[in-house]
Amino acid sequence: MRYAWRRRRQLAVVVTAMLLRIGLDVLKPWPMVFLVDYVLQGKITSPWFPRLAEMLPGAPTPANLICWSVATTVLIFLLSWLIGLANAYANISLGQRMVYDLAADLFARLRHSVGDNIRRVTTDSACVSIIVKDALLPFVSALISLVAMFGILWRIDPTLTLLAVLVVPYLVLVFRLYAGPMLEHSYQQQEAEGRIYSISEQTFSTIAAVQAFGREEFNDRCFQQATGDTLTATLSLTNVQLQFKILIGLATAAGTAGILWVGARHALNGQLTIGAILAFLSYLGSLYAPLEAVMYSSSTVQGAAGSARRVREILQTQREVSDRPGAAALSSVSGHVQIEDVTFGYEPGRPILRNLSLEVRPGETVAIVGATGAGKSTLVSLVPRFFDPWAGRVRVDGRDARDIQLKSLRRHVAIVLQEPFLFPVSIAENIAYGVPRAAAPEIEAAARAANAHEFILRLPAGYQTVIGERGATLSGGERQRISIARALLKNAPILILDEPTSALDVDTEDALLQALDRLTRGRATFIIAHRLSTVRRADRIVVLSDGQIAETGTHDELLERGGLYAGFYRLQFGDSTTPGGHTR
């Protein structure tokens, strides 16, 4: 209902149209009753029939009254059709807007596998539309119709009315028996379909490895198993729903048959006129249709409840990082970063960083090195608040990062990821991703600084060349240089370079490092690198080991010390190097 209330204007239109349709349903039988009883048989079964005949334009002759009866029937039909059309349009608008609202909320919280995430956003989020538009609103409409129709039927014939509602306890019993199985089978179906999405995404994203290791048949079997499981779950759900609907239909059919029998006996005994019987049967359809709608709405809800359960699993999870109440925006940042006594890990009880403290001042470049798993990338991920530390804090210009609005904080941080990610748009759009309004000269300047300008000009359309998915049409080095140009263009006071030169050759690396020297002036820069030739120019080198700072100093100081850094250096450049003399 929260998502329906967000779209209250569309909801108001739907409810208004629903009420108008109920009113027209109440009026539908009366032109026929007026025609059969008053016009054709001359019976006054209602005191307002003669008054109505006098009020109508023209003489109250049978021919005129027949015309008015037909015209009223056609008018009610046209009004019902127009209101139904407006209701359908409003329903679609309401339903789709709710789906997109829910999908956006899910998108911001997803943590499952990519394929299953896609399923939850694109398909499971439709549950909000089904529950509100196809179940809850029809349920409310049905209840209003039931009250209105019951009152009218009771005035026509109380005995027939009581007979008509005898099916209600049976309907409730059937629903109680089938509600649980429908919910469980629906959830199993959605889970099985989610596995299809996951397997598809995993196969497509690793297609090169699948082909290289000849595992096509294995992946085919996995996919066939997943589709088989989905088919089994779908058939099980369909079987339960069909049983439910058949039992509901039998109840209303039996009720209608009983009404026909007893109603015919009442007509023979003179208790009811033919018009009254026709009106009763018409209203009976309007009574049973809402009853069936209530039951089928319950079935619809149970079918959508599987998706809703998967959606709630996401919405009920806590965001790992969010704005604190009262978090303020940053108008300007000098780039002074203080990491104070931080402890953090990804799994409870298994910290990656332990009581680590580090300070980086504006204009200072700090290189972070260490063995794989030492916590290098984890450490720098705390600066833009991809995660919050378990203990300790991260300060930016003296302020706790948790007291700064996320968007504001990240606007002042530029990042080059270890695995460059590019979008299937033009080169220029990729470079300007962080600064969408950047002018062409600014984009080109960033590309030149990243040593990417020349290879971009060799592309078919230069900066307007559209690259493939994830930059598949470019080499690894070219992708990295565009990613670096993107960070250069953002011109943020805090710069994080995670293996920025890992895919570059030596000549390109030297040219890029010269550009980085100019870029890092006045900025707090974190450089993570395994290639020590990349970090030797840093103002300070921090060596991590087991989540703590083991060494810190300049390149020459750490070589002289002969510790962990010197060991890494010898592994890369050979045992023959002398710590103090080789400053390659």
N, C-alpha and C positions, 0 to 999 in steps of 0.2 A: 504493500500500500504506500510505502514511502516513495517508491518510484512512480506510482500512479499519481501521487499528490504533486510531484515535481511538474507533471504535465496536467495541471488542474483545469486548464482551459479546454483541452481536448477531452478530458474526463467529463467536464460539465456538458459538453455537446453530446457525448455518448449517453449519459444518464438522461438528458432531456429527450433525446430521440427514443430511448428505451421506454420512457413513461408515455410518450405520445403513441407509440405502437401498442402499448397495453390498452390505452384508451380506445384506440380504433378497433382492437380485438373485441372489446366490450360492445361496441356499436355494430359490429359486422352482422350478426344474425337478425337485427331488428327490422331492416327493410324487407327481408324475406317473411318474417312473422307478420308484419303489417300487411304485406301483399296477400299471403295465404289466408289469414284469419279474417281481417277486416274487409279487404277489397274483394276477394273471391268468395268468401263464405258469409260475409256480413256479420261476423261475431265480434263483439266488443270484449276482448280478453284483457284489455288495458284501458283505464279511463282516459288516458291521454291520446288514444287513437283518433276519436272524433275531433278533439281540439286541434290535433296536428293536421287533419284533413281540411279543416276550416282555414287554418293559417297558410296553407300552401297556395301559391298564386294560381289563378284559374279556377274554373268550376270544379267542385269535388265529385266529378263523374268517375266511374271505374276506369275509363280510358286514361284520364289525366293522372289518377292516382297510380295506375300501373306505370306510366311514364316516370312519375316522381320516384317510385320504388326502384325502378331500374337505374335511373340517373343517380340516386343516392348510393346504390350498390357499386356503380362504376366509380363514383367520386371517392367512396371509402377505399376502394381497391387502388385508385391512383395515389391517394394520399399515403396509403400504406407502402406502396412501391417507392414513392419519393422519400418518405422518412426512412425506409429500409436502405435506400441508396445512400442517403446522408449518414446513416448510422454505420454502414459498412465502411464508408470513406473515413469517418471519424475513428472507427475502430482500428483501421490499418494505421492511421497517423498516430494514435495513442500507443498501439502495440509496438510499432517500430521504434518510436522515440524512447519508450521504456527499455527496449532491448539494447539500444545503443548506449543509453545511460548506464545500464548494468554492465555491458561489455567494457565500457571505459573504466568503471570501478574495478572490474576483474583484471583488466590489463595492467593496472597500477600495482597489483598485489601478487601476481603469479610467481610461483616458485617451482612448479612441477616441470616435467620434461617438456620440451618445445612442442612436440606433436600433441600431447595431451592439453597443453595450454591453448593451442590453436582451437582444439575441439571445444574447450570450455568457453572461449571468447566467442567463437563463430556460431556454435550450436546450442550449448547448454544455456547461454544467457537468454535464449528465446523463451525459457520457462516463465519469465516474469510476464511476458505478453500472454502466454497461454493461460496462466493462472488467473490474471486479472481480467483480460479481455474475453477469453473463451470459457472461463469457469466462474469466477467470482461475480462479474456483472450479470451473466445469464442466470446465476443462482439468485441474485437479488431480484432480477426481473421476474423469475419464476415464482418467488415467494409472493411478490405483489400480485401477480396474475392469479395465483392460487386463492388468495384472500378474496379478490374481486369475483372470480368465477364461482367460488364456493357460496358467497353471499347471493349471487344471482340464481344459481341452481337451487339453493335452499328455498327461495321464494317460488320457484316453479314447481318443485316436487321434493319435499324433505326425504321421502323414502328412497327415491332414486339417488339423491345426493349422498345419503348414508351408505347406500350400496356402492356408489362410485368410490368412496374413500376407504372402503374395506381393504383395498390393495396396499394402502400405505404401510401398515406394519410389515407386510411381506417384503415390500421394497426396502425398508430399513434393515430387515434381517439379511437380505441378499447383499446389501452394501457392506454390512459389518463382516460378512464372511469373505468378501473379495477385496476389501480395501488394502489389507496388509499384503497379500500376494501380489496385487498390482503394483504397489510401491516397490517391493523388493525386486520384482522382475524388471521394472523400469530402471532401477538403479544398476542392476547387473547389465542391462542392455547398454546404458550410457558408458559404463566402465569398459565394456568390451569394445565399443566403438572408439573410445579414447585410446585403447591399445593399438587399434589400426592406424590412427593418426601418428602415434609415437613411432611405430615400426616404419611407417612411410618416411617420416622426417629423418629418422636415424639412417635409413638406407640411402636416401637421396643426398644427405649431407656427407656421407662417407662412401660415395659411389666408387671413388678411385680405389680405396682400400678393398672394397667388396670385389671389384674386378681383379685387382692385383693378386688377391689371395684365392681367387676362384670360388667365392662363397655365394655365388648367385643362387644356386639351388637351395642352400640353407636358408637364405633370406626369403626365397619364394615359399619355402615350407613354413617359416615363421608367419609370413603374411597370410597364407592359406589357413593356418591354425587360428589366427586372430579373426579372419572373416568367418570361419566356421563357428567359432565361439559366438560371434556377433549374431550370425543367423540363428543359432540355437536359442540365444537369449531373446531375439526378436520374435521368433515363433512361439516361445513360451509365454511372452507377454501378450502377444496377439491372441493366443488360445484362451488365456485367462480373461481378457477383455471381451472376447466373443461370447464366452460362457455367461459373463455378467450381463451383456446386452441382450442375449437371448432370454434369460430369465426375467429381465425387466420387461421386455417386449411381451412375453407370455402373460405377465400380470396385467398389463394394460389391455391386451386382447381379451383376456377372460373377463375383465371388468366391463369392457364395451359390450361383449356378448350378453352378460347378465343384464345390463341396462336395456339393451334392445328387447330382451324377453319380457322383463317387468314393465318397461314403457309401453310395449304393444298391448299388454294386458290392461294397463291403465287406460289406454285409448279406447279399447273395446268396451270398457266399463263406463266410458264417458268422463273419466277423471281428468283427462288431458285432451286438448285440441291437437289437430295435426300440426298447426303452427308451433304450439308449445313443445311438441315432441321434436320438431326440426330444430327449434331454438336450443332445446336441452342437448340434443346430439351435437350441435355446433359448439356449444359451450363445453360439452364433455371433452371434445377434442382439445379445446383451449385449457381444460383442466389437466388432462393427461399429458399434453405436450409439456407444460411446465414441470409436472412430476417427473417425466422422463428426462427433462433438461436438468433437473436437480440431480438425478441419479447419474446421468451421463457426465454432468459437470464434475461430480465426485470422481468418476472414472478418469476424466481429463486431468483433474488435479493430481490423481495418483500417478498417471502416466508422466506428467511433467515434474512430479516430485523427485524422481530419480535425478533429473537434471538440476533441480533446485538444491538437492542434497549436495551435489558436487560443487555448485556455486557457493553454498554456505560454507563449505570446507575452506574456500578461499577467503570469503569476506570476513569470516570469524577469526582468521589468523591476524596476529598483530604485525603491523609494519615494523621492520627492523629499524628503520630510520624515518622520523617524521618531525615536523616543526613543533617545537614546544609552544605552549600558550604564551603569547606575548613576544615571540621571536621577532627580532628586528632585521630590517634590510640593511645592507652595507652600501653606503654611498660611494666610498672609495676605500681602497686597500693598498697599503704599502708593500705587503708581502712578508711580514714578520710572523713566522710559524714556530710555535713552541709545542712540542710533544712532551707531556709531563707524566712520568711514572705510569705509563700505559701498559695494561694487560688486556689481551684480546685473543680469541680463538673462534673457530667456526663450530666446534662441538663442545658441549658442556664438559668441563673437567679436563679439556685438552688444549691449553693455551698455546698459541703460536708465538705471541710476543709476551715477554715477562718483565714487568717493571722497567720499561724502556723509556728513556728520556733523550730528547734531541731538539736542538734549536737551530733554525735556519733563518738568517737575517736577510733583509732586502739586498739584492745584488750579490748574494753568496750562492755559489754552486756546490752542492753536497752530493757526492757520489755514494751510493749504497751498494756494497758488494757482499758476497757470501755464497755459500754452497746452495744448491737447490733445496728449497724447503726451509731456508733460514728465516723467512718472513719478510723479504724485501718488498714484494708487491703488496703484501698485507699491510705493511707499515705505511706506505704512501697512500693506500686506499682509505686510510682514516682521515686524511687531510680534506678531501671533498665530501667526507661523510658518506661513503658507500656503506660503511659500517660505523657503529659507535663503540668505543672501547668498553670492556667490562668494568675496568677500574682506571682511574687517572682521567686525563682530559687533553684535548687538543685545542690550543689557542691560536687565533688568527688576529694579529694586531692587538694582542692582549685580551681579546674576548673569547670566551668559551664557544667553540664552533656550534655547540648545541643550542646556543642562544641566538644564533644567526639563522635567518630563513634559508632553507636549502637552495632555492633557486638563486638567491642573492650570492650565497657562498660559492656555488659552482660556476656562476658567471665570471668569477674572478680567478678561476683555475683552468688552465689549459693542459690537456693530457694527450700523450702519444702512447697508445696501448702497445703491448708487446706483440699482439696479433692484430695488425691493422684491419679495420673493417670499413669497407666502402659501400656506397649505395648504388643501385643501378640507375643512376642519373648522370648528368654531364660531369666532366672533370671540374669545371668551374663551380658547379653546385656542390660537389663534394668538398672542395677546398673552402667554400664559403658556408659550410654547414653550420658552424658556430656563429657566423656573422652574416645572416641571410641578405642583408642590404649592402654588402660590400661591393664597391665599384670594381670594374674590370682591371684598372691599373693596380689596385690594392691586391687583388687575387694574383695577378701576374708577379708582383713584387714578392709575395709570400712564396710563390712557386720558384722564383729565382733563388731566394734565400735557402730553400730546401733542395736546390740543385735539381729541380724537376722541370724547369721551363723548356729546356731543349728537347727532352723526349716527348713532352706534351705537343710541341709544335710539329713533331714528326707524325703524330696521329692524324687520321683522315680528316677530322673536323677540328683539330686543335683543342682549345679549351672547351668547345661545345661537343666533343666526342662523348657519346654515352657509353659507359663501361658496363660490363656484364655483372651478373649477380655476384656480390661479395668481391668485386674487382677481378673476376676470373679472367678477363681479357688482358690483364696486366701482369707483369712479373712481380715476384715478391718484393724486389727492391723498389720498383716503381710504385707499388701500393704503399710501401713504407714512406716514400718521399712525399706522396700526396697527403698522407696522414700527418706528416711533420709540417707540411705547408698549412694544413688546416689549423694546427696548434699555433703556428707562427702568426697567422692572420688574426686569431682571437686576441693576441697581444695582452694576455692576462698577466697580472703581477706575480702569480704563483704558477710555476711551470713544472709538470711532472713528465719525465721522459723514461718510459719503461722499455728498455732495450731498443733505443731509437735507431741504432745503426746495425742491428743484428742481421739485416738482409742486404747490406750494402757492401760493395767491394771496397778495397783499401783506398783507391783514389777518390771515390765518391765520398767515403767516410771522412777523409781529410778535408775535402771541400765543405762538407756539411758541418764539421766541427768548427771550422772557421766562422761559418754563419752563426752557429750556436754561441760562439764566444761573444759575438755582437748582440745576439738576442738576449742573452742572460744578464746583461748589464742592467742593474737596478731591479732585478727580479730575484725572488727566492726560487731556486731551481733544485729539483731532486732528479738525479740521474741514476737509474738502475741499469747495470750492465754486467755481463759475464766477460765481455771482451775488455780487458784492462786498458787497451790502447784508447778506449773511449773515455775512460774516467781519469786518466793521468793528469789532465789539465784542470781538474776540479780544485776548488779552494780547499776542500776538505774531503777526505774519504772515510766513510764509516763502514767497518766490517762487522756484519752480523753473524752470530753463531748461536744456535739453539734459542732463538728469540731474544737475544740480548746483544748489546754492543760489546764486541770483544776487543776491537782496536779502533782508534781514530787518529787521523793525522794526514799530512800531505803524502803524495806519491813517494817522494824521496825519503821522507821520515819513516814510512812504513816498510820500505825496502831495507833501510838501515836496521830497523828493529828486528827483522828476520822472523816475524811471526806468521800469522795466517795469511796476510796479504802477500808477503814475500813467497810463501808456498804456492799460492795461486799463480803468482807471476812466473815462478820457475816452471810450473806445469804448462803454461802457455808458451813461454819463450825459450824453454830449454834449461837444463841444469848448468850449462856453461856460463850463463849470465851472472854478472857480479852485481849484488844488490845495489851498491852505491854508484856503480859506473854506468849501468845500462839504463838509460832514460829514454828509451825508444818511444 
